Amino acid sequence: MKPDDVGGIPPGAAYETARTIDPDISSRLYNADLAPTKRQGRQWSTYNIFTLWANDVHSLGNYTFAIGLFALGLGAWQILLAFMLGAVLLFLLLNLSGYMGEKTGLPFPVLSRIAFGVWGGQISAIVRGGVAIVWFGVQTYLASVVLRVLILALAPQWAPLDEDSILGLSTLGWISFITLWILQVVIVSFGMEMIRKYEAFAGPVILFTMLALAIWMFLEADASIAWSTSNSLTGGDMWLHIFAASALWVAIYGTFVLNFCDFTRNAVSRKAITRGNFFGIPLNMLFFAVIVVMLSGSQYLIDGEIITSPADIVEAIPNTTLLVLAALALIIVTVAVNLIANFVAPIYMFTDLFPRYLTFARSGLVTAILGLIILPWNLYNSPVVIEYFLGGLGAVLGPVFGVIIADYWLIRRARINVPDLYDNKATGDYYYVNGYNLRAIGALIPAALITIIIALVPYFDSFSEFSWFIGAGLGALFYLIVADRSMPIRDVSGEPIAIPSVH
């Protein structure tokens, strides 16, 4: 089977088959990648949902964020409480988002057409995909840093290759980056099924490695940890930081909450999503918080220093074999996180924008090329870009989520006419005004502007950590006020035009 084929069905043939079933299906809105998935044959089980979170929660970025809480003055029990509060909220939000994918079998760009219109849905897909492309490059760079450490540990004679600079990266840095770049492109070229298998493999690897690393650090500190730092927070300031950390933890997953349906469209049942989310979010995040406390507390007890990420610990491991194993595990998990959090969304975005020309594999290559030519290491080292560009775009994701959730669950009550999502005629349920739901866009714009101001303007710093929630709430509220409740609401299955769930 070619990577561009889905279930043995070439993209063009999938459209022709759907067209014979429903003549209103448009090739500008439908192809084998954007089609709903058939219920029979779906393979994402409880374990697959769990390993998705096992990988994503234990990313280098998340550890850096969590360890930073220790540096801010939160102690062990405060960190545990902050992550449990965030985990409960995420569990609820991800179930709402995941159930939409399971019922309809739709990827996010198509699902967003319900609220924004058959063409308006591209707005939310571009916002989500644009953020992901930058982070794809950044995360690939972060993984390449670990690979560089690994290469120098095994081949110290390569050190001179790490002393020059080509467009901001050393020769060894380029070798490491391109190696991981190619690896990810190859995995994605075989579609979602290969991603599912890679996540299933990587999940146990990172869980075992991080536990082993934490135990090693714990024993290095004579089986003891520091429960807090010398600048521990107390009183109201402590509680503010706990709630702020919980809110930021949810905001980190604001992107994933939005397009979780890209994965749950292949889930075997709602129960699989619920169970996978339960083991992967509350329980796994509690395990994650314990690891953070052990790593941070042990290192602080050893030398009074606060580490910035697990990569610091790996680099300092005196045993070469242990260093190699730990570095490999961190590379494996960073690639896993990149695939699910930053690769899939832009792939579906490009497929949605150019369904006649781009398939899943081709969109993956376009995404990867863009992630390379932006020279992400330079962006990562620019606080202005990270804070204002990514922060501004990220702030918009809350209002988008609010509008979509209000439309799907509160206005339509999960009743969706799936075939009409591929109909660009004025008679279609989701054509609205020239393919755009102006009411949804009208609700999104003010909510997004308010959220961006709260997130980026220094005057509102005390509220910035809660910007995602504020944006989601405002988006939902504004849409509920202006939504057209007289529009047709029909529940029509997409099964007749669906494709096999192997992609």
N, C-alpha and C positions, 0 to 999 in steps of 0.2 A: 504493500500500500504506500502510495506517495504521501509525504507529509502534508501536502495541500488537500488531500482527500479526506473525507469524513465518513467513517464507516464504509469505505470502499466506494462512496458516491462522490464523483467530481463536483466541484462547486456549481458549475453551469447546469449539470444534470439535476442537482437538488432543486434549483429554481424552476426548471422546466416541469419537474414532477409536482411541485407545489402549485404552479400556475394551472395545471390541468385540474387540480382539485378546487382551487379558488382563483378565478380569472382576475380578481381585483388585486392579487399580489403583485407588487412592483419590484423590478430588479434594482431599483434605486434604494430599496429598503430591506431587501431580503437576499441572503445567500446562505450557504451551508453553515457558516460560522454564526450568523445572527439568528438563525431559525431556532424555534423552541426545541428542547430535547424530549424525546419519547420517554414515557415513564418506564416502560419495560427495558431493562438493561442498564439502568443507572447504577453506578458503582461506588459513589462516595458514601462510605459507611461511617458509623460512629468513630471508628479508629482513624479514618482519613480526616475527618473534621478535627479530631483531637490532635493528630500530628501536625495539621496545619497551624494550630495554635502553639503546639509544643515548639515548633520552629520559630514562629513569629514573636512569641513572647520573649524567648531567650536570645534575642538579637543583640549585637554589640551596642547599637544605639539605645536600646532599652536599658541595658546594664549601665551605660554611661549616665543616662537620665536618673536611674534609681540610686546609683552610688552618689550622685550629686545631692540627693536628699540628705544623705548622711553628712556630707560636707556642709549643708545648710544648717545643720543642728538638730535634725530629727533623729531620735534614738530608735532602737530596734522595734519596740512595740508600736511606736508612731508610724514607722514605715510599713509594718505589717497591716496596721489599721487602714492606712491610706490606700494601699493596694487592694485590700478586700472591699472597701467601699467602691473603688473604681471597677473592680471585677464584677460586683453585683450589677452595677449600672450597665456595664458592657454586655453582660449575659442577657439582660432584658432587651437592649437595643439590637444586639446581633440576632436574637431570635426573631424580632420583628422584621429585620432586613432579610434574614435567611429564609423565612417562611415564604416570602414573596417569590424568591427564586425557585423554591421547591414546587410551589403551586403552578407557576407559569412556565418554568423551564427556560426562562429568558435571561440573556446577559444584560448587564447594567444599561448600556446605551439604548437598548430596545425597551427595557422596563421603564426608563425615564420618559419615554414617549407618552406613556399613560398620562402623566401630569403636564408635560410641557408641549406635547404635540409631536407629530411624526418628524418634523424638522427641528422643532424647538428642543427636542431631547438631546440634540447634538451639543447644546450649550453646556449642560451638566457633564456630558461625557468628555468634552474638551477641558473643562476645569479639572476634573478628576485625572484625566490622562496627562495633562500638562504638568501637574505636580509630580506625578509618578515618573515621568521621563527624567526629570532632574534628579529625583531620588534614586532612580535606577543607576545613573552614572555615579552618584555619590557613594552608594552602597557597594558598587563594584570596586570603586577606588579604595574604600575602607577594607574590603576583603583582600585587595591586592597588597595593602600595607602588611597584613598578617602573612600573606604568601611571601613577601619580600623578606620578612623576618625568618621565615622557615627556610628559604633558599640560602640565606647567609649563614644560618646555623648548620646546614648540611654542606654548604660549599663556600667557606669563608674567603676562598681565593677570588670569588666574584665581587668582593667589596669594592674594587675600583669602578665597577659598573654603576655603583650607587652614589658616585661622587659628582657626576656631571648633571646638566639640566637641559632638557629638550622640551620646550613649551611648558615649563614648570614641573616636569617629571624627569627623574633620572632614567638612564637606559634600563636599569634593572626594574625600576618602577613601571616602565612601559611594557617590559616583558611580562611582568606579573599581571598588569591590568589587561593586556590583550589576551593572555592565557585564559583568565576567568571570563572575559568578554565572549570569547569563542565558545567556551564550555556552556555558557547560558544560552547562546544562540542555537547551539546544537540541541540542547534539551527542549527548548521551545519549538523547534522545527518539527517535533513529533507530536505537538499538541498537548491538550490538557491531561490526557491519559498518562503521558510521560511525566508531567509535572506531579500528578497524583502519586505515581510510583516513587519519584524522587523525594517527595515530602514524607512518604511512609518510611523510607529508608533513613532520612536525615533526623526525624523526630527522636527516636531512641538514642541516636548517637550524641546529640547535644544534651539531652537530659542526663545521660550517664556521665558525659565529660564534665559538665558544670558541677554535678554533685561530687565527682572525684576531685575537681579543682578546689571546691570549697572545703572538702575534708582534708586535703593536703595543706591548705592554708591554715585550717583549724589546728592541725597537728603541729605545724610550724610555730604556732603561737602557744604551744604547750597545752593544747586542748582547752583553750579559753578564748573569749572574745571581749572586746570593749563594747558595752551596750549603748554608749553614747560618746560624743566628743566633748571637749572642754567648753565649747560654745553652745551647749544644748539649749533648745528653746523651751519655754514654759508658758503657761497661761494662755491668754487669748491669741498671742502670736503663734504659739505652737499649733493651736486648733486651726487657725487660718491657713497655715502651711500644710496641715494634713488635708483639709478640704481642697486647697488649691492643687496639691499633688494628685489627689483623686481625679479632679476635673481635667488636669493636664494629661493624666494617664488615659482618660477617655478620649481626649482630643487627639492624642497620638494615633488612636485607632479610628479617628473620624473618617479617614480615607477608606479604611477597610469596611467600616460599618456601611458606607455608601454602596460599595460594589461587592458585598459579600455574596450577592446572588450569582455572580460569575462562577462561583464554586458550588453553591447549593442547588443550582439548576441541574446538577448531576447527583444530588443526594437521593438516597433510596427512600427516605421518608422524613416526616417532620420529627419523629422520635429520634432518628439518627442525628439530626441537627441539634435537638435539645440536649441529648446525651453527650454528643461531641463537644458542644459549647460548655456544658457543665464541667466535664472533666478537663477541658482545655482552657477554660477561663477561670472560674473561682478556685478550683483545686490546683491547677497548674500555676496560676498567679500567686497563690499562697506559697507553693514550692519555690517559685522564682524569688519572692520576697525573702524567704528563709536563706536562699543562696546569697542574695545581696547582703543580708545582715552578716552572714558568716564571712564572706569575702572582705567586706568593709571593716567589720569589727576585728577580725583577725589581723589584717594588715595594720590597722591603727594601733593595736596592742603591741605589735612587733617593733615598729619604729616611729609611731606617732604620726605617720604620713597617711593621707587619704588617697587611695588609688583613683584614677579617672575612668578606667575601663578594665575588663578582664584581659585585654591585650597587654596591658602593663605587667600583669602577673605572668602571663605566658612568656613574655620576653625575658623575665627575670628567673625563670625556672633553670636551675643549674644542671639538671639532667637532660641531655640532648634528646634521648628517646621520649621522655615525657613532654618535652617542649614540642617535638614533632607531632606527637599524637594530639596534644591540645591545640596546636596551630591548625592542623588538618580539620579538627572538629569545628573550630571557629570559622574556617573557610567554608566548610560544608553548610553550616547553618546560615551564614550570611548569604550564600547563593540561594538557599531555600527561601529565605525571607525576601530576597530580591525578586525571585520568580513570582511569588504569590502576591506581594504587596506592590511591586513597582513595574512588573513586566506585563501582567495579564490585562490590567486596565487600559494602558495605551494601545495594546494590540486590538482590543475590542473597539476602542475609539477610532483607530485608523480604518478598521474593517467597516465600521458604521459610516464613516465619512466617504469611503470609496468602495462600496460593496461589489461593484462590477470588476474591480481591478485587484483589490487586495484581499488575500486570504489570511488565515491565522498565522501561517508561517511567514508569509511575505511582510505582514504587519509587524511581526516580531523582529525581522531584519531592519525595517525602517526605524523601529523604536531603538534598537541597539545602536544603529549608526548615529542617530540624534544624541543618544546618551554618551557617545564617544566624542563627537565633534564639539560639544559644549565644553570640553575639557573640565570635567566635574571637580577635579582637585582644586582648580583655581576658584570655582564657585564655593566649594566647601570652606575654603580659607578666607572667604569674603563675608563677614558678618552682615553687611548691607544686603547682599543677595539673599542669604539664608533667611534673614529676619523679615525683610520687606517684600521680596518677591514671593518666596515660598510661604511666608507667614500670611501675606495678603491673600494669595490664592487659597491657602488652607483654611482661612477664616470663612471663605465663601461656601465651603463644603457643608458647614452646619446648616445654613439656610436652605441649601439644596435638599439636604436630608429631611428637614422639617416640612418642606413643601411636598415632597414625594410621599412621606409617611402619612401626612394629613389627607392627601388625595386618595391614596390606596386604602388605608384602614378606616378613616373617619367619613370620607365622602362616598367612596365606592363600596366600602365594606368587603373588600377583596373580590369583588365581581369584575372580571376583566374579559373583554372581547379580544382574545389574542390575535385572531386573523386580521382584524382591522388595524393592528399596529404595523402592518406591512402594506396598508392601502393608502395611496397618496391622492385619492379622489376626494372631492368635497363632501361626498356622502359618508365617508368613513367616520367612525366614532371619535377618532383622535386627530382629525384634520383641523378642527377648530377654525382659526382664521389664517388661511394660506399655510397651514401646517404648524402654526404656533398658537399655544394657549396663552394669550396676552394677559389673562388674569393671573396665571401662575408666574409668568415673568414679572408682572407688576408687583406681585407679592415678594418675589425673590430680590429684586433690585434694592428696595429700601432696607430690607433685612440684611442684605449683604453689605451695604454701605455702612450701616450702624455697626455691624460686627467687625468690619475692617478698621473702623475708627477705634473701637474698643481694644482691638488686638494690637494696633500699631502706634496710636497716639500716647505719648508718655503720661499725659494727664490722667488717663484711665488705667494706669498700671495695676492698681489694686483690683481691677475687674478683668484684666486681660486673660488670666488663667481660665476664666469661666466663659470666654468668648464663644466657644463652640456651642455650649448649652444655650447661651443667650441667642445666638444666631439661629439654632434649630427651633427654639421656642418662638422667636419672632417670625420665622419663615412659615411655621405651621399656623400661627395665629393670624397673620396677614392673609394667608391663603384661605383659611376658614371664613374670613370676613368677606372676601371678594369672590369666592368660588361660585360657579354656576350650578346650582342644584337642580336645574331643569334639564340638564343634558342627559342624553340616553345612557343608561347604565345596564349593560348586558353581560352575562357571564357565559362566554363561548370558549370552549376548549381549543387549544392549538394543536392537539394531537394529530389531526389529519395532515397538517403541513409540517410536522415535527421531523427531526432527523435522529438517527441512532445516537445514543448518549455514550460516545467513545471519544468525544472531543472536549 
